[in-house]
């Protein structure tokens, strides 16, 4: 099956509230690979790869993650596949 790469950029109250950990656990549960990291501007960046149906589930889950996380802006764009070996949080 075709692997897809997504770059995701999230702003809002997403640092210091468990967002990276939650994303990492969900990505692993969906067999996705890539990474998640905090950005200096207070946002969070993700690079995620996997099957389209699993990526769709992941994106929808990210958009509806419960409090104390509060997402202000959520941007997704496709990119070249990098074949990450696993998912990790920085």
Secondary structure as UniProt FT lines:
FT   STRAND          4..13
FT   HELIX           19..29
FT   TURN            30..31
FT   STRAND          33..38
FT   TURN            40..41
FT   STRAND          44..50
FT   HELIX           52..63
FT   TURN            67..68
FT   STRAND          70..79
FT   STRAND          87..89
//
